[in-house]
Amino acid sequence: MPTERAASASRTWVIAPGWNLVAFDFQPEPPITAVQACELINRSVSNSLVEIVRYKSSGWDSHPCALTTNDFPIEVGVGYFV
């Protein structure tokens, strides 16, 4: 059962404890990166998001929210585990 909510400028997401698979059906304006997504979500629901992971080029690509390394753009239609 979903227990927490995180908001963006135009959407509200329900984030359940554990891994969630999400895909964006819109392009945020201005476009955002994984670092920015972590900051936005964690401001809405304190420290709820730990990592954003995508599958890219035959392997997993991860951005840990506590770091600023390995930033990547959030793309429309791409699945992300959060």
C-alpha positions, 0 to 999 in steps of 0.5 A: 500500500502506497504511503508517501507522496512526492510532488513535481510542478505538474504531477503527484507521484505515489511512492511506496516503500521499497523499489518503484518503477516509474516512467515519465509521460511528460518532459519537465520544463526545464528538463531535469537530471537525476540529481535534481529529481532526487532533490525535488522528491526528497524536499517533498518527502524528507529523505525518501529517495535513496537512488535512481536506477536506469538500464542503459547500454546493456547494463544498470546505471545508478545515481545515488541521491547522496552524491552528485556523481553519475548524473544523467538526464531524466528522459520521457518514456524511459523506465527508472527504479526509484 
